Amino acid sequence: MNGQTPMGLAAAAAAAVRPCRRRLLSSASTATSKTAAGTATPLFPRLPHPLHHPPCGRRLPFLVSAASQSQASQTGPDASPAHIPSDPRAAVSGNLPFFDRVLFPDSFPLETPPAKEDEDAAAAAAAAAQADEAVAPAPPVREESETEREAWRLLRRAVVSYCGEPVGTVAAEDPECTETLNYDQVFIRDFVPSALAFLMRGETEIVRNFLLHTLQLQSWEKTVDCYSPGQGLMPASFKIRTVPLDENNEGFEEVLDPDFGEAAIGRVAPVDSGLWWIILLRAYCKITGDNDLLERVDVQTGIQLILSLCLSDGFDMFPTLLVTDGSCMIDRRMGIHGHPLEIQALFYSALRCSREMLVVNDGSKNLIRAVNNRLSALSFHIREYYWVDMKKINEIYRYKTEEYSHDATNKFNIYPEQIPSWLVDWIPEKGGYLIGNLQPAHMDFRFFSLGNLWAIASSLTTPKQAEGILSLIEEKWDDLVANMPLKICYPAMEDDEWRIITGSDPKNTPWSYHNGGSWPTLLWQFTLACIKMGRPELARRAIAVAEERLSDDKWPEYYDTRSGRFIGKQSRSYQTWTIAGFLTSKMLLENPELASILTCDEDLELLEGCACCLSKKRTRCSRRAAKSHAG
């Protein structure tokens, strides 16, 4: 697909990365000259601030800032201008404009050096400014609440180290619980809010270590019943184990033990881990400007392997990603097999992020072309067929069935009797949402929060649809938020439906766990969507609801009952992604410009081919036609 076979990509990555145990190995060199000279870069060197050292290598488009360009052209590569802060954490707190300059360089005009005849005037002005600064009070900095301080203490307590370096956070750190199960492992999806909290606080080392170590764990070997998971598969989690070096137990070494699903309930491989890894990699690079890491051969190969796995040919006729039940955050049997919205939204976001980060060369051109084609088709498919509002429900209610032609209106042969009785009275006059799943003769009309929120963040929806989703959440606040944000799905399956679809799962009883439970970790994704759509007041309202209870309830994993009043019956206390999700939400609201490290804007070029399915003739549509359909 990209000019190389999967085995060739695997060999390239394996040559660059070897499992790290007690001793850290050298990283892959991305420059031929360095290799020839025999120089080696430490695998995890402490990264200096991105604007405190000269840029090296080819700059990728989304990492180039006007501030750094101006700095290089005016003062030389080794200069350190006074306006660049030495501590990025101070910039996050509002004292210094570091992140504004890195993420939004266009809003800061380039400064030109003064002419020689103006040097005296400039010096006098600088002296006056320094005098004013000595007298003027510092801008106020919001003081963290006691709940936030407690959350930071708990988050740091959850950090685990490998070979003396922080590499992630465990899923839960409850000192009162003796049965750890797999909550003592570092999960890729669980670590994302932790990573974002650390990144926005200026603590980037742990995120860099995590990205590189999980990259080492990418699937190369047979792991599940002598069958090999697809090359490029990222593990769901990993655990740090200490094993003896010899039979006499005279020495020990640390090893990373990944879980690709062979130990999970139901033995389902995680589809979302690689997608989350790509999304986090982009966020890390946008904040740090760590171009060297992004251009490493092992990192570029890791991205390509994930994409090759997701874009591989199969029997499926749809642009959506075909997966099994339990392959994402909802990791138990819940009737989401097929084309669940959560995976499609993460898939779309990962494709958008990858397109920005892939180095363009002869080996990647075909892959980038495949990414663009899938983005166009996926965008059209979700916007057209997954979206429901009052108007669309009325159309489905009057569908004709058994249509056979390219001009069929009811393309998936949906029977109007599938419209559930709860939806008839629940769907508001204004607003709408993306349904949970779509397959031939089947529409899952449940509202799934993560998929809808991430569709907003990645611009998988149209702007009008994104506004409609937030309007629906506001209209149905008592159903989706109530006493604790946010319902993982609505409504819950009950009675025979619950018994048949979940297999009578005792943990997923109605309005509990994945079956209509309330998950505080979804708060940060809700905040992200609200900031992107200019509705931060909704996020503040939800955060205020959560902040009243989370600390007193010991930061539980989830809440039960229709309104989220009870702590989940099997919920873990001090759940790390609950803690990190709260902190990330607070920090995003305080610094809304940082939402850009995760969000994607509407790309009209992607729409050029996405409206062609509406035409009776299979010709490429113009941008105008696509835009008119998207609006």
Secondary structure as GFF3:
##gff-version 3
##sequence-region A 1 631
A	DSSP	alpha_helix	6	16	.	.	.	ID=ss1
A	DSSP	alpha_helix	32	37	.	.	.	ID=ss2
A	DSSP	three_ten_helix	61	63	.	.	.	ID=ss3
A	DSSP	alpha_helix	66	75	.	.	.	ID=ss4
A	DSSP	alpha_helix	88	92	.	.	.	ID=ss5
A	DSSP	alpha_helix	98	103	.	.	.	ID=ss6
A	DSSP	three_ten_helix	105	107	.	.	.	ID=ss7
A	DSSP	three_ten_helix	116	118	.	.	.	ID=ss8
A	DSSP	alpha_helix	119	135	.	.	.	ID=ss9
A	DSSP	alpha_helix	146	157	.	.	.	ID=ss10
A	DSSP	beta_strand	159	162	.	.	.	ID=ss11
A	DSSP	beta_strand	165	169	.	.	.	ID=ss12
A	DSSP	beta_strand	186	187	.	.	.	ID=ss13
A	DSSP	alpha_helix	188	200	.	.	.	ID=ss14
A	DSSP	alpha_helix	205	216	.	.	.	ID=ss15
A	DSSP	beta_strand	237	244	.	.	.	ID=ss16
A	DSSP	beta_strand	252	259	.	.	.	ID=ss17
A	DSSP	alpha_helix	272	288	.	.	.	ID=ss18
A	DSSP	alpha_helix	291	294	.	.	.	ID=ss19
A	DSSP	alpha_helix	297	310	.	.	.	ID=ss20
A	DSSP	alpha_helix	341	357	.	.	.	ID=ss21
A	DSSP	alpha_helix	365	385	.	.	.	ID=ss22
A	DSSP	beta_strand	387	389	.	.	.	ID=ss23
A	DSSP	alpha_helix	390	397	.	.	.	ID=ss24
A	DSSP	three_ten_helix	416	418	.	.	.	ID=ss25
A	DSSP	alpha_helix	421	426	.	.	.	ID=ss26
A	DSSP	beta_strand	432	439	.	.	.	ID=ss27
A	DSSP	beta_strand	442	448	.	.	.	ID=ss28
A	DSSP	alpha_helix	449	457	.	.	.	ID=ss29
A	DSSP	alpha_helix	463	475	.	.	.	ID=ss30
A	DSSP	alpha_helix	477	480	.	.	.	ID=ss31
A	DSSP	beta_strand	489	490	.	.	.	ID=ss32
A	DSSP	alpha_helix	495	502	.	.	.	ID=ss33
A	DSSP	three_ten_helix	520	522	.	.	.	ID=ss34
A	DSSP	alpha_helix	523	532	.	.	.	ID=ss35
A	DSSP	alpha_helix	536	547	.	.	.	ID=ss36
A	DSSP	beta_strand	559	560	.	.	.	ID=ss37
A	DSSP	beta_strand	566	567	.	.	.	ID=ss38
A	DSSP	alpha_helix	576	590	.	.	.	ID=ss39
A	DSSP	three_ten_helix	592	597	.	.	.	ID=ss40
A	DSSP	three_ten_helix	604	609	.	.	.	ID=ss41
A	DSSP	three_ten_helix	612	614	.	.	.	ID=ss42
A	DSSP	alpha_helix	623	630	.	.	.	ID=ss43
###
